[in-house]
Amino acid sequence: MTDKKIKILTLSDHPLSPSGVGTQTKYIIEGLLATGRYEFISLGGAIKHSDYSSITTDKWGDQWTIFPVDGYGTPEMLRSIIRTQKPDMLWFMTDPRFWGWLWDIEHEIRPLLPMVYYHVWDNFPPPFYNKNSYNSNDVIAAISKVTHELVKTVSPDVESVYIPHSVDTEIFKKLPEEAVAAFRAERIKNETNPDRVLFFWNNRNARRKQGASLIFWFKKFLDIIGHENACLVMHTDPKDVHGQDLEAIIHHLELTHGQVVFSRAKISPEDLAMVYNMMDCTINVSDAEGFGLATLESLACGTPIIANMTGGLQEQVTDGENWFGGGLEPTSKAIIGSQEIPYIYEDRLSEAVVVEALLQIYNLSKEEREKLGEAGRLHVEKNYNFENYTKQWDKLLTETYKKRGSWTTRKLYNSWTLEEVA
């Protein structure tokens, strides 16, 4: 091997977009570029583009070139960019349902360069129908302990490693009380009860996120404690075509006097950190969640969480010994599926479980909630910090490059296997 920079081609959401996949891709790329030992080419997809010209950033210049694409690209596009740019490695991330076309041509790609997949899978049972897809990679990095266990069970011969998501604690952090109070006064005006407890829900309005259920359950909670004593702030599009009409629900339930407030506008990460800081608790009651970035951001800001014990959420709300909010054991596990995904658990909660968790947070003193949040912040700094995230990726990709090579140095890949036929 020479000391040349490792050139990596990435496929994912556009790395400058605000999605969770886009954000994590950006974190990885910028962290590795800072080492001075990498360069990147990115196909940025999953959003609509007004211009398909290649772009670079002021900070990184020609060390990182982004090509906007529809979807996540096409086989023809990938073949072309691999041949013209000659990357040393292909790195890709998001739900495996989007990568069937890529694994269909792995026999063309892997003789030239290794494929590294950053994988999310929400739940058990082990998805043995993914075995061929898993076996089409050189390395799989799993975002959660659940995902890692599933990959090892389904494809034990494929190299796999656990690398959880990270959060930028230079942005998402505990902020001065005076600044947070001023921000709250500006955003929530004419409060009848300035001491009411604020709960935050930061998700896309989609069925699995259970936003409609949460509103119904929150009303039950308000009926117990008094409607003037708590507020649910939902940072989402209440009219998203992929979700329920949340505005219609709050009118139906007569929750239009500040009990439920919608935050519709896109806001900067810095303002989002302020929002987390002014909240008393962040909630995620999804029935399926690969990781759940909003709860991690909340904990980084010192705000405790209520979370369903599913997917990556369960390792955020507890480290196995300590709790950083309320962990909700699923009331039931239903096997759901489709023609593409024959079976997977959906972890469903009940009204009683959620209302009880809301009451537990509500009945804590302000000091007790702050102590819980502080423990959560330390949990994030220890286990999900940006420095460790970069080091883990640097180690994995450097070792993959040295061990597996690329182009003229390619190793550990055969396009054929020998099998004994009875």
C-alpha positions as a Markdown table, in Angstrom:
| # | Residue | x | y | z |
|---|---|---|---|---|
| 1 | Met | 0.0 | 0.0 | 0.0 |
| 2 | Thr | 1.1 | 3.6 | -0.6 |
| 3 | Asp | 0.4 | 6.7 | 1.4 |
| 4 | Lys | -2.1 | 8.0 | -1.1 |
| 5 | Lys | -5.5 | 9.1 | 0.2 |
| 6 | Ile | -8.3 | 6.6 | 0.3 |
| 7 | Lys | -11.0 | 7.6 | -2.1 |
| 8 | Ile | -14.5 | 6.6 | -1.1 |
| 9 | Leu | -17.7 | 6.8 | -3.1 |
| 10 | Thr | -20.8 | 7.2 | -1.0 |
| 11 | Leu | -24.4 | 6.5 | -1.8 |
| 12 | Ser | -27.0 | 7.9 | 0.6 |
| 13 | Asp | -29.4 | 10.8 | 1.2 |
| 14 | His | -27.9 | 14.0 | 0.1 |
| 15 | Pro | -25.2 | 14.6 | 2.8 |
| 16 | Leu | -26.1 | 18.3 | 3.1 |
| 17 | Ser | -29.8 | 17.5 | 3.6 |
| 18 | Pro | -31.3 | 17.5 | 7.2 |
| 19 | Ser | -32.5 | 13.9 | 7.2 |
| 20 | Gly | -31.0 | 11.5 | 9.7 |
| 21 | Val | -29.3 | 9.5 | 7.0 |
| 22 | Gly | -27.9 | 12.7 | 5.4 |
| 23 | Thr | -26.7 | 14.1 | 8.7 |
| 24 | Gln | -24.9 | 10.9 | 9.7 |
| 25 | Thr | -23.3 | 10.7 | 6.2 |
| 26 | Lys | -22.0 | 14.3 | 6.6 |
| 27 | Tyr | -20.7 | 13.5 | 10.1 |
| 28 | Ile | -18.7 | 10.6 | 8.8 |
| 29 | Ile | -17.3 | 12.4 | 5.7 |
| 30 | Glu | -16.3 | 15.6 | 7.5 |
| 31 | Gly | -14.8 | 13.6 | 10.4 |
| 32 | Leu | -12.7 | 11.5 | 8.1 |
| 33 | Leu | -11.7 | 14.4 | 5.8 |
| 34 | Ala | -10.3 | 16.2 | 8.9 |
| 35 | Thr | -7.7 | 13.4 | 9.2 |
| 36 | Gly | -6.2 | 14.4 | 5.9 |
| 37 | Arg | -6.2 | 10.7 | 4.7 |
| 38 | Tyr | -9.4 | 10.5 | 2.7 |
| 39 | Glu | -11.2 | 12.0 | -0.2 |
| 40 | Phe | -14.9 | 11.5 | -1.1 |
| 41 | Ile | -17.3 | 11.4 | -4.0 |
| 42 | Ser | -20.9 | 11.4 | -3.0 |
| 43 | Leu | -24.1 | 10.6 | -4.9 |
| 44 | Gly | -26.6 | 12.7 | -3.0 |
| 45 | Gly | -30.1 | 11.4 | -3.4 |
| 46 | Ala | -33.6 | 11.2 | -1.8 |
| 47 | Ile | -34.5 | 14.9 | -2.4 |
| 48 | Lys | -35.7 | 16.9 | -5.4 |
| 49 | His | -32.9 | 18.9 | -7.0 |
| 50 | Ser | -33.2 | 22.2 | -8.9 |
| 51 | Asp | -29.7 | 21.8 | -10.3 |
| 52 | Tyr | -27.8 | 18.6 | -11.1 |
| 53 | Ser | -24.3 | 20.1 | -11.4 |
| 54 | Ser | -21.6 | 18.7 | -9.2 |
| 55 | Ile | -20.9 | 20.8 | -6.1 |
| 56 | Thr | -18.1 | 21.2 | -3.6 |
| 57 | Thr | -18.0 | 22.9 | -0.2 |
| 58 | Asp | -16.0 | 26.0 | 0.7 |
| 59 | Lys | -14.3 | 24.1 | 3.5 |
| 60 | Trp | -13.3 | 20.9 | 1.7 |
| 61 | Gly | -12.9 | 22.0 | -1.9 |
| 62 | Asp | -12.1 | 19.2 | -4.4 |
| 63 | Gln | -11.5 | 16.7 | -1.5 |
| 64 | Trp | -15.3 | 16.2 | -1.5 |
| 65 | Thr | -17.4 | 16.3 | -4.6 |
| 66 | Ile | -21.2 | 15.8 | -4.5 |
| 67 | Phe | -23.3 | 14.8 | -7.5 |
| 68 | Pro | -27.0 | 15.3 | -7.0 |
| 69 | Val | -29.0 | 12.3 | -8.2 |
| 70 | Asp | -32.7 | 11.2 | -8.4 |
| 71 | Gly | -33.4 | 8.3 | -6.0 |
| 72 | Tyr | -30.1 | 6.9 | -5.1 |
| 73 | Gly | -28.7 | 6.6 | -8.6 |
| 74 | Thr | -28.8 | 3.9 | -11.3 |
| 75 | Pro | -26.6 | 1.0 | -12.3 |
| 76 | Glu | -25.5 | 2.9 | -15.4 |
| 77 | Met | -24.5 | 6.0 | -13.4 |
| 78 | Leu | -22.7 | 3.9 | -10.9 |
| 79 | Arg | -20.8 | 1.9 | -13.5 |
| 80 | Ser | -19.7 | 5.2 | -15.1 |
| 81 | Ile | -18.5 | 6.9 | -12.0 |
| 82 | Ile | -16.6 | 3.9 | -10.7 |
| 83 | Arg | -14.7 | 3.6 | -14.0 |
| 84 | Thr | -14.0 | 7.4 | -14.3 |
| 85 | Gln | -13.3 | 8.2 | -10.7 |
| 86 | Lys | -11.7 | 4.9 | -9.6 |
| 87 | Pro | -12.7 | 4.9 | -6.0 |
| 88 | Asp | -11.1 | 2.6 | -3.5 |
| 89 | Met | -14.3 | 1.7 | -1.7 |
| 90 | Leu | -18.1 | 2.0 | -2.0 |
| 91 | Trp | -19.9 | 3.1 | 1.2 |
| 92 | Phe | -23.7 | 3.2 | 1.3 |
| 93 | Met | -26.4 | 3.7 | 3.8 |
| 94 | Thr | -30.2 | 3.5 | 4.4 |
| 95 | Asp | -32.9 | 0.9 | 4.4 |
| 96 | Pro | -32.0 | -2.2 | 2.4 |
| 97 | Arg | -35.2 | -1.9 | 0.3 |
| 98 | Phe | -33.5 | 0.8 | -1.7 |
| 99 | Trp | -30.5 | -1.2 | -2.6 |
| 100 | Gly | -31.8 | -4.2 | -4.5 |
| 101 | Trp | -30.5 | -2.8 | -7.8 |
| 102 | Leu | -27.1 | -2.3 | -6.2 |
| 103 | Trp | -26.7 | -5.8 | -4.9 |
| 104 | Asp | -27.9 | -7.1 | -8.3 |
| 105 | Ile | -24.6 | -5.7 | -9.8 |
| 106 | Glu | -22.3 | -6.5 | -6.9 |
| 107 | His | -20.6 | -9.1 | -9.1 |
| 108 | Glu | -19.5 | -6.1 | -11.3 |
| 109 | Ile | -18.4 | -3.9 | -8.4 |
| 110 | Arg | -16.8 | -6.1 | -5.8 |
| 111 | Pro | -14.0 | -7.5 | -8.1 |
| 112 | Leu | -12.8 | -3.9 | -8.3 |
| 113 | Leu | -13.5 | -2.5 | -4.8 |
| 114 | Pro | -15.0 | -3.5 | -1.5 |
| 115 | Met | -18.6 | -2.6 | -0.5 |
| 116 | Val | -19.3 | -1.3 | 3.0 |
| 117 | Tyr | -22.9 | -1.1 | 4.1 |
| 118 | Tyr | -24.1 | 1.1 | 7.0 |
| 119 | His | -27.2 | -0.9 | 7.9 |
| 120 | Val | -30.4 | -0.3 | 9.9 |
| 121 | Trp | -32.9 | -3.0 | 10.8 |
| 122 | Asp | -35.6 | -2.2 | 13.3 |
| 123 | Asn | -36.5 | -5.5 | 15.0 |
| 124 | Phe | -36.6 | -9.3 | 15.3 |
| 125 | Pro | -37.2 | -12.0 | 14.2 |
| 126 | Pro | -33.9 | -12.4 | 12.3 |
| 127 | Pro | -34.6 | -11.4 | 8.7 |
| 128 | Phe | -33.3 | -14.5 | 6.9 |
| 129 | Tyr | -34.9 | -13.2 | 3.7 |
| 130 | Asn | -32.1 | -10.5 | 3.8 |
| 131 | Lys | -29.3 | -13.2 | 3.7 |
| 132 | Asn | -28.4 | -12.8 | 0.0 |
| 133 | Ser | -28.3 | -9.0 | 0.4 |
| 134 | Tyr | -26.1 | -9.2 | 3.5 |
| 135 | Asn | -23.8 | -11.7 | 1.7 |
| 136 | Ser | -23.3 | -9.2 | -1.1 |
| 137 | Asn | -21.2 | -6.9 | 1.0 |
| 138 | Asp | -17.6 | -7.1 | 2.2 |
| 139 | Val | -18.4 | -5.3 | 5.5 |
| 140 | Ile | -21.6 | -4.4 | 7.3 |
| 141 | Ala | -21.6 | -1.7 | 10.0 |
| 142 | Ala | -24.8 | -1.8 | 12.2 |
| 143 | Ile | -26.3 | 1.3 | 13.8 |
| 144 | Ser | -27.7 | -0.5 | 16.8 |
| 145 | Lys | -27.1 | -3.5 | 18.9 |
| 146 | Val | -30.3 | -5.0 | 17.6 |
| 147 | Thr | -29.1 | -4.6 | 14.0 |
| 148 | His | -25.7 | -6.1 | 14.8 |
| 149 | Glu | -27.2 | -9.1 | 16.5 |
| 150 | Leu | -29.5 | -9.7 | 13.5 |
| 151 | Val | -26.7 | -9.4 | 11.0 |
| 152 | Lys | -24.5 | -11.9 | 12.9 |
| 153 | Thr | -27.4 | -14.4 | 13.1 |
| 154 | Val | -28.4 | -14.2 | 9.5 |
| 155 | Ser | -25.0 | -13.9 | 7.8 |
| 156 | Pro | -22.3 | -15.0 | 10.3 |
| 157 | Asp | -19.6 | -15.2 | 7.6 |
| 158 | Val | -19.9 | -11.5 | 6.7 |
| 159 | Glu | -17.6 | -9.1 | 8.6 |
| 160 | Ser | -19.8 | -6.9 | 10.8 |
| 161 | Val | -19.2 | -4.3 | 13.4 |
| 162 | Tyr | -21.4 | -2.1 | 15.7 |
| 163 | Ile | -21.1 | 1.6 | 15.1 |
| 164 | Pro | -24.0 | 3.6 | 16.6 |
| 165 | His | -25.1 | 7.0 | 15.3 |
| 166 | Ser | -23.5 | 10.1 | 16.8 |
| 167 | Val | -24.6 | 13.7 | 17.5 |
| 168 | Asp | -22.7 | 16.9 | 17.2 |
| 169 | Thr | -22.3 | 18.0 | 20.8 |
| 170 | Glu | -20.8 | 21.3 | 19.8 |
| 171 | Ile | -24.4 | 22.2 | 18.7 |
| 172 | Phe | -26.6 | 19.9 | 20.7 |
| 173 | Lys | -25.6 | 20.7 | 24.3 |
| 174 | Lys | -26.8 | 22.2 | 27.5 |
| 175 | Leu | -27.3 | 26.0 | 26.9 |
| 176 | Pro | -27.4 | 28.9 | 29.4 |
| 177 | Glu | -30.7 | 29.1 | 31.3 |
| 178 | Glu | -31.1 | 32.8 | 30.5 |
| 179 | Ala | -30.9 | 32.3 | 26.7 |
| 180 | Val | -33.3 | 29.3 | 26.9 |
| 181 | Ala | -35.8 | 31.3 | 28.9 |
| 182 | Ala | -35.7 | 34.2 | 26.4 |
| 183 | Phe | -36.1 | 31.8 | 23.5 |
| 184 | Arg | -39.1 | 30.2 | 25.1 |
| 185 | Ala | -40.7 | 33.6 | 25.8 |
| 186 | Glu | -40.3 | 34.6 | 22.2 |
| 187 | Arg | -41.7 | 31.3 | 20.8 |
| 188 | Ile | -44.5 | 30.5 | 23.2 |
| 189 | Lys | -46.4 | 33.7 | 23.9 |
| 190 | Asn | -49.3 | 34.5 | 26.2 |
| 191 | Glu | -48.9 | 31.4 | 28.3 |
| 192 | Thr | -51.6 | 31.0 | 30.9 |
| 193 | Asn | -49.2 | 28.9 | 33.0 |
| 194 | Pro | -45.5 | 29.6 | 32.3 |
| 195 | Asp | -44.6 | 26.7 | 34.6 |
| 196 | Arg | -46.5 | 24.1 | 32.6 |
| 197 | Val | -44.5 | 21.0 | 31.7 |
| 198 | Leu | -43.4 | 20.9 | 28.0 |
| 199 | Phe | -43.2 | 17.6 | 26.1 |
| 200 | Phe | -41.6 | 17.5 | 22.6 |
| 201 | Trp | -42.2 | 15.2 | 19.7 |
| 202 | Asn | -39.8 | 15.7 | 16.7 |
| 203 | Asn | -40.7 | 13.2 | 14.0 |
| 204 | Arg | -42.1 | 13.0 | 10.5 |
| 205 | Asn | -45.8 | 12.6 | 10.5 |
| 206 | Ala | -45.9 | 9.0 | 9.3 |
| 207 | Arg | -47.9 | 6.1 | 10.5 |
| 208 | Arg | -45.2 | 4.2 | 12.3 |
| 209 | Lys | -44.3 | 7.3 | 14.3 |
| 210 | Gln | -47.7 | 7.1 | 16.1 |
| 211 | Gly | -48.4 | 10.8 | 16.2 |
| 212 | Ala | -52.1 | 10.5 | 16.2 |
| 213 | Ser | -52.1 | 7.9 | 19.0 |
| 214 | Leu | -49.9 | 10.2 | 21.0 |
| 215 | Ile | -52.3 | 13.1 | 20.8 |
| 216 | Phe | -55.2 | 10.9 | 22.0 |
| 217 | Trp | -53.1 | 9.5 | 24.8 |
| 218 | Phe | -51.9 | 13.0 | 25.7 |
| 219 | Lys | -55.5 | 14.2 | 26.1 |
| 220 | Lys | -56.1 | 11.3 | 28.6 |
| 221 | Phe | -53.0 | 12.5 | 30.5 |
| 222 | Leu | -54.3 | 16.2 | 30.5 |
| 223 | Asp | -57.7 | 15.0 | 31.7 |
| 224 | Ile | -55.8 | 13.7 | 34.8 |
| 225 | Ile | -53.5 | 16.6 | 35.5 |
| 226 | Gly | -55.5 | 19.6 | 34.1 |
| 227 | His | -55.3 | 21.0 | 30.6 |
| 228 | Glu | -53.4 | 24.1 | 31.7 |
| 229 | Asn | -50.5 | 22.2 | 33.3 |
| 230 | Ala | -48.8 | 20.6 | 30.3 |
| 231 | Cys | -48.2 | 21.1 | 26.5 |
| 232 | Leu | -47.2 | 18.8 | 23.7 |
| 233 | Val | -45.1 | 20.5 | 21.0 |
| 234 | Met | -45.0 | 18.5 | 17.8 |
| 235 | His | -42.3 | 19.5 | 15.3 |
| 236 | Thr | -43.8 | 18.1 | 12.2 |
| 237 | Asp | -46.1 | 18.7 | 9.2 |
| 238 | Pro | -49.6 | 18.0 | 10.5 |
| 239 | Lys | -50.9 | 17.7 | 7.0 |
| 240 | Asp | -48.2 | 15.3 | 5.6 |
| 241 | Val | -49.8 | 13.0 | 3.0 |
| 242 | His | -48.0 | 10.0 | 4.5 |
| 243 | Gly | -49.5 | 10.6 | 7.9 |
| 244 | Gln | -52.7 | 11.4 | 9.7 |
| 245 | Asp | -54.4 | 14.8 | 9.7 |
| 246 | Leu | -53.2 | 15.9 | 13.1 |
| 247 | Glu | -54.9 | 19.3 | 12.9 |
| 248 | Ala | -58.3 | 17.5 | 12.5 |
| 249 | Ile | -57.5 | 15.4 | 15.5 |
| 250 | Ile | -56.8 | 18.3 | 17.9 |
| 251 | His | -60.0 | 20.0 | 16.7 |
| 252 | His | -61.9 | 16.8 | 17.3 |
| 253 | Leu | -60.4 | 16.5 | 20.8 |
| 254 | Glu | -60.8 | 20.2 | 21.6 |
| 255 | Leu | -57.1 | 20.6 | 22.2 |
| 256 | Thr | -56.9 | 23.9 | 20.4 |
| 257 | His | -56.2 | 26.2 | 23.4 |
| 258 | Gly | -52.4 | 25.5 | 23.6 |
| 259 | Gln | -52.5 | 21.9 | 24.8 |
| 260 | Val | -51.0 | 20.7 | 21.5 |
| 261 | Val | -48.8 | 23.1 | 19.5 |
| 262 | Phe | -47.4 | 22.4 | 16.0 |
| 263 | Ser | -44.0 | 23.6 | 14.9 |
| 264 | Arg | -44.1 | 23.5 | 11.1 |
| 265 | Ala | -41.2 | 25.5 | 9.9 |
| 266 | Lys | -37.8 | 24.1 | 9.2 |
| 267 | Ile | -35.3 | 25.5 | 11.8 |
| 268 | Ser | -31.5 | 25.5 | 12.1 |
| 269 | Pro | -29.7 | 22.9 | 14.2 |
| 270 | Glu | -28.8 | 25.7 | 16.6 |
| 271 | Asp | -32.5 | 26.7 | 17.1 |
| 272 | Leu | -33.5 | 23.0 | 17.4 |
| 273 | Ala | -30.9 | 22.7 | 20.2 |
| 274 | Met | -32.6 | 25.6 | 21.9 |
| 275 | Val | -36.0 | 23.9 | 21.5 |
| 276 | Tyr | -34.7 | 20.7 | 23.2 |
| 277 | Asn | -33.2 | 22.8 | 26.0 |
| 278 | Met | -36.6 | 24.5 | 26.7 |
| 279 | Met | -38.4 | 21.2 | 26.9 |
| 280 | Asp | -38.9 | 19.0 | 29.9 |
| 281 | Cys | -39.0 | 15.7 | 28.0 |
| 282 | Thr | -38.8 | 14.4 | 24.5 |
| 283 | Ile | -41.0 | 11.5 | 23.4 |
| 284 | Asn | -40.7 | 8.8 | 20.8 |
| 285 | Val | -43.5 | 6.2 | 20.7 |
| 286 | Ser | -42.8 | 4.7 | 17.3 |
| 287 | Asp | -43.7 | 1.1 | 16.8 |
| 288 | Ala | -40.5 | 0.6 | 14.8 |
| 289 | Glu | -37.4 | 2.7 | 15.0 |
| 290 | Gly | -33.9 | 1.9 | 13.7 |
| 291 | Phe | -32.2 | 4.4 | 15.9 |
| 292 | Gly | -34.2 | 7.6 | 16.6 |
| 293 | Leu | -31.9 | 10.6 | 16.2 |
| 294 | Ala | -34.2 | 13.2 | 17.9 |
| 295 | Thr | -34.0 | 11.4 | 21.3 |
| 296 | Leu | -30.2 | 11.3 | 21.1 |
| 297 | Glu | -30.1 | 15.0 | 20.3 |
| 298 | Ser | -32.5 | 15.6 | 23.2 |
| 299 | Leu | -30.3 | 13.7 | 25.7 |
| 300 | Ala | -27.2 | 15.6 | 24.4 |
| 301 | Cys | -29.0 | 18.8 | 25.4 |
| 302 | Gly | -29.7 | 17.5 | 28.9 |
| 303 | Thr | -33.4 | 16.8 | 28.3 |
| 304 | Pro | -34.7 | 13.3 | 29.4 |
| 305 | Ile | -36.7 | 11.1 | 27.0 |
| 306 | Ile | -39.7 | 8.8 | 27.0 |
| 307 | Ala | -39.1 | 6.0 | 24.4 |
| 308 | Asn | -40.5 | 2.7 | 23.2 |
| 309 | Met | -38.1 | -0.1 | 24.0 |
| 310 | Thr | -37.6 | -0.9 | 20.3 |
| 311 | Gly | -34.7 | -0.7 | 17.9 |
| 312 | Gly | -32.0 | 1.7 | 18.8 |
| 313 | Leu | -34.2 | 3.7 | 21.1 |
| 314 | Gln | -33.8 | 1.2 | 23.9 |
| 315 | Glu | -30.0 | 1.7 | 24.1 |
| 316 | Gln | -30.5 | 5.4 | 24.4 |
| 317 | Val | -32.9 | 5.5 | 27.3 |
| 318 | Thr | -30.8 | 3.1 | 29.4 |
| 319 | Asp | -27.2 | 1.9 | 29.5 |
| 320 | Gly | -28.4 | -1.4 | 31.2 |
| 321 | Glu | -27.9 | 0.0 | 34.7 |
| 322 | Asn | -29.1 | 3.6 | 34.6 |
| 323 | Trp | -32.2 | 5.2 | 33.1 |
| 324 | Phe | -32.3 | 8.5 | 31.3 |
| 325 | Gly | -36.1 | 8.8 | 31.2 |
| 326 | Gly | -39.0 | 6.4 | 30.7 |
| 327 | Gly | -38.4 | 3.2 | 28.8 |
| 328 | Leu | -41.7 | 1.7 | 27.6 |
| 329 | Glu | -41.9 | -2.1 | 27.2 |
| 330 | Pro | -44.1 | -2.9 | 24.2 |
| 331 | Thr | -47.6 | -3.9 | 25.3 |
| 332 | Ser | -47.8 | -6.3 | 22.3 |
| 333 | Lys | -45.6 | -7.5 | 19.4 |
| 334 | Ala | -47.5 | -8.0 | 16.2 |
| 335 | Ile | -45.9 | -9.7 | 13.2 |
| 336 | Ile | -46.5 | -7.5 | 10.2 |
| 337 | Gly | -44.9 | -7.7 | 6.7 |
| 338 | Ser | -45.3 | -7.2 | 3.0 |
| 339 | Gln | -44.4 | -9.0 | -0.2 |
| 340 | Glu | -40.9 | -7.5 | 0.1 |
| 341 | Ile | -40.5 | -7.9 | 3.9 |
| 342 | Pro | -42.4 | -11.1 | 4.8 |
| 343 | Tyr | -42.1 | -10.7 | 8.6 |
| 344 | Ile | -41.0 | -8.3 | 11.2 |
| 345 | Tyr | -42.2 | -7.4 | 14.7 |
| 346 | Glu | -44.1 | -4.2 | 15.3 |
| 347 | Asp | -43.8 | -3.1 | 18.9 |
| 348 | Arg | -47.1 | -1.6 | 19.9 |
| 349 | Leu | -47.8 | 0.5 | 23.0 |
| 350 | Ser | -51.0 | 1.0 | 25.0 |
| 351 | Glu | -52.6 | 4.2 | 26.2 |
| 352 | Ala | -52.1 | 3.1 | 29.8 |
| 353 | Val | -48.4 | 2.6 | 29.5 |
| 354 | Val | -47.8 | 6.0 | 27.8 |
| 355 | Val | -50.0 | 7.9 | 30.2 |
| 356 | Glu | -48.2 | 6.4 | 33.1 |
| 357 | Ala | -44.9 | 7.4 | 31.7 |
| 358 | Leu | -46.1 | 11.0 | 31.1 |
| 359 | Leu | -47.3 | 11.1 | 34.7 |
| 360 | Gln | -44.0 | 9.9 | 36.0 |
| 361 | Ile | -42.1 | 12.7 | 34.2 |
| 362 | Tyr | -44.7 | 15.3 | 35.2 |
| 363 | Asn | -44.6 | 14.3 | 38.9 |
| 364 | Leu | -40.9 | 14.8 | 39.1 |
| 365 | Ser | -39.6 | 18.1 | 40.4 |
| 366 | Lys | -37.8 | 20.4 | 38.0 |
| 367 | Glu | -34.6 | 19.5 | 39.8 |
| 368 | Glu | -35.2 | 15.8 | 39.4 |
| 369 | Arg | -35.9 | 16.2 | 35.7 |
| 370 | Glu | -32.7 | 18.2 | 35.3 |
| 371 | Lys | -30.7 | 15.5 | 37.1 |
| 372 | Leu | -32.2 | 12.8 | 34.8 |
| 373 | Gly | -31.3 | 14.9 | 31.8 |
| 374 | Glu | -27.8 | 15.5 | 33.0 |
| 375 | Ala | -27.3 | 11.7 | 33.4 |
| 376 | Gly | -28.5 | 11.3 | 29.8 |
| 377 | Arg | -26.2 | 14.0 | 28.6 |
| 378 | Leu | -23.2 | 12.2 | 30.1 |
| 379 | His | -24.5 | 8.9 | 28.5 |
| 380 | Val | -24.3 | 10.6 | 25.1 |
| 381 | Glu | -20.9 | 12.1 | 25.7 |
| 382 | Lys | -19.5 | 8.7 | 26.7 |
| 383 | Asn | -21.1 | 6.4 | 24.2 |
| 384 | Tyr | -22.2 | 8.5 | 21.2 |
| 385 | Asn | -19.6 | 11.3 | 20.9 |
| 386 | Phe | -18.4 | 12.5 | 17.6 |
| 387 | Glu | -14.7 | 11.8 | 18.3 |
| 388 | Asn | -15.3 | 8.1 | 18.9 |
| 389 | Tyr | -17.7 | 8.0 | 15.9 |
| 390 | Thr | -14.9 | 9.3 | 13.6 |
| 391 | Lys | -12.3 | 7.0 | 15.2 |
| 392 | Gln | -14.5 | 3.9 | 14.7 |
| 393 | Trp | -15.1 | 4.7 | 11.1 |
| 394 | Asp | -11.5 | 5.6 | 10.4 |
| 395 | Lys | -10.4 | 2.3 | 11.9 |
| 396 | Leu | -12.9 | 0.3 | 10.0 |
| 397 | Leu | -12.3 | 1.9 | 6.6 |
| 398 | Thr | -8.5 | 1.9 | 7.0 |
| 399 | Glu | -8.5 | -1.7 | 7.9 |
| 400 | Thr | -10.8 | -2.6 | 5.1 |
| 401 | Tyr | -8.6 | -0.8 | 2.6 |
| 402 | Lys | -5.5 | -2.5 | 3.9 |
| 403 | Lys | -7.0 | -5.9 | 4.2 |
| 404 | Arg | -9.2 | -6.1 | 1.1 |
| 405 | Gly | -7.5 | -3.7 | -1.3 |
| 406 | Ser | -9.0 | -2.3 | -4.5 |
| 407 | Trp | -8.5 | -2.6 | -8.2 |
| 408 | Thr | -5.0 | -4.1 | -8.8 |
| 409 | Thr | -4.6 | -4.9 | -5.1 |
| 410 | Arg | -8.1 | -6.4 | -4.5 |
| 411 | Lys | -8.1 | -9.3 | -2.1 |
| 412 | Leu | -10.5 | -11.6 | -0.1 |
| 413 | Tyr | -13.1 | -11.6 | -2.9 |
| 414 | Asn | -14.1 | -14.5 | -5.1 |
| 415 | Ser | -16.8 | -14.2 | -7.7 |
| 416 | Trp | -17.5 | -17.9 | -7.4 |
| 417 | Thr | -17.9 | -20.6 | -4.7 |
| 418 | Leu | -17.4 | -24.3 | -4.5 |
| 419 | Glu | -20.4 | -26.2 | -3.2 |
| 420 | Glu | -20.8 | -30.0 | -2.8 |
| 421 | Val | -24.0 | -31.2 | -4.5 |
| 422 | Ala | -25.5 | -34.3 | -3.0 |
